[in-house]
Amino acid sequence: MFLRNAWYVAASEAELGEELYPVTLLNEPVVLYRKSDGTPVALEDACPHRKLPLSMGRRKGDNIECGYHGLTFDCSGSCVRAPGSRRIPQGAKVRSYPLAVRYGLIWIWMGDLELADETKICHVPEWGDPAWGLNRGDSMVIPCNYLYMTDNLLDPAHVAWVHQSSFGNSACAEEPLQTTVTDAGVIVSRWMRDVEVAPFYAKFVKFKGNCDRKQHYEVHYPAQAIIKALFTPAGTGSDEGALHEHVFLMNSYNFMTPIDESNTRYYWFQVRNFDTENEDVSRQFDEDVRHAFAEDRVVLSAVHKGMANKRSPNIDLASDSGPLRFRRNLSKLIAQEQHGSLIPLTEQHTAEQKMEA
């Protein structure tokens, strides 16, 4: 089940040219391409005649011609040519999807057209700010349901075992987590005091010795995550007031687009507060981050298979509090969307708290 009234990443700008580019999003086949002026277009990838994918056809200027009988569709999805017919057949049209270009990514709205609002796209306040360096990031397909990825991105503890050579170390194993539910999603965070700097970050921090480290894992509905990493010399970490002059800050923006129930396309990029113009640092970041995310890919693929074929009940741990709250609230949003309910989640939280009391 997917939340349809939301923005998802359909492709990166670099992936999309003038050639027809087929993708599957939320179980729907979509064909992307650019018009001659560079504007991206997204159409339902199925000719209404016999449902041959339009991506198997060809470009005709800014239009697409079906490769079966030549029905031709413009960028709005309207049929503009039907060879052999005196008039355009009734029903000869395909869906056109709203698109927006932001942060080097092409975003698509999969829900009701009248609800498409570009201001709802994830806000990246550091984008274009010269005080922040940019790691352009990448993407990969992960063979798992997207909710296993939101679980992972609300679980700071997993880095102690999955990422021992990169994001994690033994300091990440025991420190308790704090969970906060917001209107936008769920935040799981914690401070770790006077601990060793984890291997990935040790190459970049500007101070020596142990650190105070904050992990901030935040996921917005339906599948957008902001992971903030903060390292500062031991004894200087605080949520209030000025931080040490050598504080390390890295904010990672992560976007999950469900392909179907068993596969997810994962896009990401990071911003950092140091070596902002250093291309070697950016390149090293990109390589190391992709390596770490490949570690997640192995684990999440196996988790998906294990949960799909389980022979005994699974259990939940204390660290699952944030992921489970996120799943419950997302399920409510999907139910509201399907049944037309307008009950705000904040009111639902209040009702739940009264019942728990």
C-alpha positions as CSV (number, residue, x, y, z in Angstrom):
1,M,0.0,0.0,0.0
2,F,1.3,3.4,-1.0
3,L,0.5,7.0,-0.2
4,R,-0.3,8.5,-3.6
5,N,-0.8,12.1,-2.8
6,A,2.9,12.8,-2.3
7,W,6.0,13.8,-4.3
8,Y,8.4,11.0,-5.1
9,V,11.7,11.1,-7.0
10,A,11.2,9.7,-10.5
11,A,14.7,10.1,-11.8
12,S,17.8,12.3,-11.5
13,E,18.3,15.1,-13.9
14,A,21.4,13.3,-15.2
15,E,19.4,10.1,-16.0
16,L,16.8,11.8,-18.2
17,G,17.5,12.9,-21.7
18,E,15.4,13.1,-24.9
19,E,15.2,9.3,-25.2
20,L,12.2,7.5,-23.8
21,Y,12.9,6.5,-20.2
22,P,10.6,3.8,-18.7
23,V,10.2,3.5,-14.9
24,T,7.8,1.8,-12.6
25,L,6.6,3.9,-9.6
26,L,4.1,2.6,-7.0
27,N,3.4,-0.3,-9.3
28,E,2.5,2.1,-12.2
29,P,4.4,2.1,-15.5
30,V,5.5,5.6,-16.4
31,V,7.5,6.9,-19.4
32,L,9.7,9.9,-18.9
33,Y,11.4,12.1,-21.5
34,R,12.4,15.7,-22.2
35,K,10.8,18.0,-24.7
36,S,13.0,19.7,-27.2
37,D,13.2,22.7,-24.8
38,G,14.4,20.5,-22.0
39,T,11.2,20.4,-20.0
40,P,10.6,16.9,-18.5
41,V,7.4,15.0,-19.3
42,A,5.8,12.0,-17.6
43,L,3.1,9.9,-19.2
44,E,1.3,6.6,-18.4
45,D,3.4,4.0,-20.2
46,A,0.6,2.1,-21.8
47,C,-1.2,2.8,-25.1
48,P,-4.9,2.7,-24.5
49,H,-5.4,0.4,-27.5
50,R,-3.7,-2.9,-26.4
51,K,-1.5,-1.5,-23.6
52,L,1.8,-1.8,-25.4
53,P,4.3,0.4,-23.4
54,L,4.7,3.7,-25.1
55,S,8.3,3.5,-24.2
56,M,8.5,0.8,-26.9
57,G,7.5,3.3,-29.5
58,R,9.3,6.4,-30.7
59,R,9.6,10.2,-30.4
60,K,7.8,12.3,-32.9
61,G,9.0,15.8,-32.0
62,D,7.6,16.3,-28.5
63,N,5.0,13.6,-28.9
64,I,5.2,9.8,-28.6
65,E,4.1,7.4,-31.3
66,C,3.0,3.9,-30.2
67,G,5.0,1.2,-31.8
68,Y,2.0,-1.0,-32.5
69,H,-0.5,1.0,-34.6
70,G,0.9,4.5,-34.5
71,L,-1.5,6.2,-32.1
72,T,0.4,9.4,-31.2
73,F,0.1,11.3,-27.9
74,D,1.2,14.8,-26.9
75,C,2.7,15.9,-23.6
76,S,-0.7,16.2,-22.0
77,G,-1.5,12.6,-22.8
78,S,-4.1,13.5,-25.5
79,C,-4.1,11.5,-28.7
80,V,-3.3,13.7,-31.6
81,R,-3.1,11.1,-34.4
82,A,-4.9,7.8,-35.0
83,P,-3.8,6.4,-38.4
84,G,-6.6,4.7,-40.3
85,S,-9.4,6.4,-38.2
86,R,-11.5,9.3,-39.4
87,R,-11.5,10.7,-35.9
88,I,-9.6,10.3,-32.7
89,P,-11.2,7.3,-30.9
90,Q,-13.0,8.1,-27.6
91,G,-10.9,7.2,-24.7
92,A,-7.6,7.5,-26.7
93,K,-5.7,9.3,-24.0
94,V,-3.1,8.5,-21.3
95,R,-2.5,10.0,-17.9
96,S,0.0,12.8,-17.6
97,Y,1.8,13.3,-14.3
98,P,2.8,16.6,-12.7
99,L,6.6,17.0,-12.5
100,A,9.0,19.4,-10.6
101,V,12.7,19.8,-10.8
102,R,14.5,20.4,-7.5
103,Y,18.0,19.5,-6.1
104,G,19.1,17.8,-9.3
105,L,16.2,15.4,-9.1
106,I,12.9,15.1,-11.0
107,W,9.9,14.8,-8.7
108,I,6.6,13.2,-9.7
109,W,3.1,13.6,-8.2
110,M,1.3,10.2,-8.3
111,G,-2.0,11.3,-6.7
112,D,-4.9,13.6,-7.4
113,L,-3.8,16.3,-9.9
114,E,-5.6,19.1,-8.1
115,L,-3.6,18.4,-4.9
116,A,-0.2,18.6,-6.5
117,D,1.6,21.4,-4.6
118,E,5.4,21.9,-5.2
119,T,5.8,23.6,-1.8
120,K,5.3,20.1,-0.3
121,I,8.6,18.9,-1.8
122,C,11.2,18.2,0.9
123,H,12.9,21.5,1.8
124,V,16.8,21.5,1.8
125,P,17.8,24.9,3.4
126,E,21.5,24.3,2.7
127,W,21.0,23.9,-1.1
128,G,22.9,26.7,-2.9
129,D,24.4,28.1,0.3
130,P,28.2,28.6,-0.2
131,A,28.8,27.8,3.5
132,W,27.9,24.2,2.7
133,G,29.7,21.7,0.5
134,L,27.7,19.3,-1.6
135,N,28.2,15.6,-2.3
136,R,26.1,14.9,-5.4
137,G,25.1,11.4,-4.3
138,D,23.8,8.6,-6.4
139,S,21.0,6.1,-6.5
140,M,20.5,2.3,-6.3
141,V,17.7,-0.2,-6.5
142,I,17.2,-2.1,-3.2
143,P,15.2,-5.4,-3.4
144,C,13.0,-4.7,-0.4
145,N,9.7,-3.0,0.5
146,Y,10.3,0.7,1.1
147,L,9.1,0.4,4.7
148,Y,12.1,-1.7,5.6
149,M,14.1,1.3,4.4
150,T,12.2,3.7,6.6
151,D,12.7,1.3,9.5
152,N,16.4,1.4,8.8
153,L,16.5,5.2,8.5
154,L,14.8,5.5,11.9
155,D,17.3,3.1,13.6
156,P,20.5,4.8,14.7
157,A,21.5,1.6,16.6
158,H,22.0,-0.5,13.5
159,V,25.2,1.2,12.6
160,A,27.0,-0.6,15.4
161,W,26.6,-3.9,13.6
162,V,25.9,-3.2,9.9
163,H,28.5,-0.3,9.5
164,Q,31.4,-1.2,11.8
165,S,33.9,-0.1,9.2
166,S,32.1,3.2,8.3
167,F,29.3,4.9,10.2
168,G,29.4,2.9,13.4
169,N,31.5,1.6,16.2
170,S,30.9,0.0,19.7
171,A,29.8,3.4,21.1
172,C,26.6,3.1,19.0
173,A,25.5,-0.2,20.6
174,E,24.0,0.7,23.9
175,E,23.1,4.4,24.2
176,P,19.3,4.8,24.6
177,L,17.2,6.5,21.9
178,Q,14.7,9.3,22.1
179,T,11.7,9.2,19.8
180,T,9.6,12.2,18.8
181,V,6.5,12.2,16.7
182,T,5.8,15.3,14.6
183,D,3.1,16.3,12.0
184,A,5.6,15.5,9.3
185,G,6.9,12.2,10.5
186,V,9.1,10.7,13.3
187,I,12.5,11.6,14.7
188,V,14.8,9.3,16.6
189,S,17.9,10.8,18.1
190,R,20.6,10.5,20.8
191,W,23.8,12.0,22.1
192,M,26.8,9.8,22.8
193,R,29.4,11.4,25.1
194,D,33.1,11.1,25.1
195,V,33.3,8.3,22.5
196,E,35.7,7.4,19.7
197,V,35.0,8.9,16.3
198,A,33.5,6.3,13.9
199,P,35.8,5.3,11.0
200,F,33.9,7.1,8.2
201,Y,34.0,10.4,10.0
202,A,37.5,10.1,11.4
203,K,39.0,11.0,8.1
204,F,37.2,14.4,8.0
205,V,36.9,15.8,11.5
206,K,39.2,18.7,12.3
207,F,40.0,17.8,15.9
208,K,41.9,15.1,17.8
209,G,40.7,12.7,20.4
210,N,37.3,11.6,21.5
211,C,34.0,13.3,20.6
212,D,30.5,14.0,21.6
213,R,28.4,12.6,18.8
214,K,24.7,13.3,18.0
215,Q,22.7,11.0,15.7
216,H,19.5,12.6,14.3
217,Y,17.4,10.3,12.2
218,E,14.2,11.9,10.8
219,V,11.8,10.4,8.3
220,H,8.9,12.3,6.7
221,Y,5.8,10.7,5.3
222,P,5.8,8.8,3.1
223,A,9.5,8.1,2.5
224,Q,11.9,11.0,2.8
225,A,14.7,10.9,5.4
226,I,17.0,13.6,6.8
227,I,20.0,12.1,8.7
228,K,22.1,14.6,10.6
229,A,25.5,13.7,11.9
230,L,27.2,16.0,14.4
231,F,30.7,15.5,15.9
232,T,32.3,17.9,18.3
233,P,35.3,17.5,20.8
234,A,34.3,15.6,23.9
235,G,32.7,17.8,26.5
236,T,31.4,20.4,24.0
237,G,28.3,18.8,22.6
238,S,25.1,20.7,23.2
239,D,21.7,21.3,21.7
240,E,21.8,24.9,23.1
241,G,24.2,27.7,22.3
242,A,27.3,27.8,20.2
243,L,29.1,24.7,19.3
244,H,32.9,24.2,19.1
245,E,34.6,25.9,16.1
246,H,35.7,22.5,14.8
247,V,32.2,21.0,14.9
248,F,31.6,18.5,12.1
249,L,28.1,18.7,10.5
250,M,26.8,16.5,7.7
251,N,23.2,16.4,6.7
252,S,22.2,13.5,4.4
253,Y,19.0,13.7,2.4
254,N,17.5,10.4,1.4
255,F,14.5,9.7,-0.9
256,M,12.8,6.3,-1.3
257,T,10.6,5.7,-4.3
258,P,8.7,2.4,-4.2
259,I,8.9,0.5,-7.5
260,D,6.5,-2.1,-6.3
261,E,5.9,-4.0,-3.0
262,S,9.3,-5.7,-3.2
263,N,11.7,-3.2,-4.8
264,T,12.6,0.4,-4.0
265,R,14.7,3.0,-5.8
266,Y,16.9,4.9,-3.3
267,Y,18.3,8.4,-4.1
268,W,20.5,10.5,-1.8
269,F,22.9,13.4,-1.5
270,Q,24.7,15.1,1.4
271,V,25.7,18.6,2.5
272,R,28.7,19.3,4.8
273,N,30.1,22.3,6.7
274,F,33.7,21.8,5.9
275,D,36.0,21.7,2.8
276,T,33.1,23.1,0.9
277,E,35.0,23.5,-2.4
278,N,37.3,20.4,-2.1
279,E,36.4,18.0,-4.9
280,D,38.6,15.3,-3.5
281,V,36.6,15.3,-0.3
282,S,33.4,15.2,-2.3
283,R,34.6,12.3,-4.3
284,Q,35.8,10.4,-1.2
285,F,32.4,11.1,0.5
286,D,30.5,9.8,-2.5
287,E,32.6,6.6,-2.7
288,D,32.4,5.9,1.1
289,V,28.7,6.6,1.4
290,R,27.8,4.4,-1.5
291,H,29.9,1.6,0.1
292,A,28.0,2.0,3.4
293,F,24.6,2.1,1.6
294,A,25.6,-1.1,-0.2
295,E,26.0,-2.7,3.2
296,D,22.4,-1.7,4.0
297,R,21.3,-3.1,0.7
298,V,22.6,-6.6,1.6
299,V,20.9,-6.6,5.0
300,L,17.6,-5.1,3.8
301,S,17.4,-7.5,0.9
302,A,17.8,-10.4,3.3
303,V,15.3,-8.9,5.8
304,H,12.7,-8.6,3.1
305,K,13.2,-12.2,2.1
306,G,13.2,-13.4,5.7
307,M,10.0,-11.6,6.6
308,A,8.3,-12.7,3.5
309,N,9.1,-16.4,4.2
310,K,9.1,-16.5,8.0
311,R,8.2,-19.8,9.6
312,S,7.9,-18.3,13.1
313,P,6.7,-15.0,14.5
314,N,9.2,-12.1,14.5
315,I,9.7,-9.9,17.6
316,D,10.2,-6.2,18.1
317,L,13.0,-4.5,20.1
318,A,13.1,-1.3,22.1
319,S,14.9,0.3,19.1
320,D,11.9,-0.4,16.9
321,S,9.7,2.2,18.7
322,G,10.4,5.0,16.1
323,P,9.9,2.7,13.0
324,L,6.7,1.2,14.4
325,R,5.2,4.6,15.2
326,F,6.1,5.8,11.7
327,R,4.4,2.7,10.1
328,R,1.3,3.1,12.2
329,N,0.9,6.8,11.3
330,L,1.6,6.2,7.6
331,S,-1.0,3.5,7.5
332,K,-3.5,6.0,8.9
333,L,-2.6,8.5,6.2
334,I,-3.1,5.9,3.5
335,A,-6.4,4.9,5.0
336,Q,-7.5,8.6,5.2
337,E,-6.5,9.0,1.5
338,Q,-8.4,5.9,0.4
339,H,-11.6,6.7,2.4
340,G,-11.6,10.5,2.2
341,S,-11.1,11.0,5.9
342,L,-9.8,14.4,6.9
343,I,-8.9,13.7,10.6
344,P,-5.5,15.3,11.2
345,L,-2.8,13.0,12.7
346,T,-2.3,15.5,15.5
347,E,-5.9,14.9,16.7
348,Q,-5.3,11.1,16.4
349,H,-2.2,11.4,18.6
350,T,-4.2,13.2,21.2
351,A,-6.9,10.5,21.1
352,E,-4.4,7.8,21.4
353,Q,-2.7,9.4,24.4
354,K,-6.1,9.7,26.2
355,M,-6.7,6.0,25.5
356,E,-3.3,5.1,26.8
357,A,-3.8,7.2,29.9
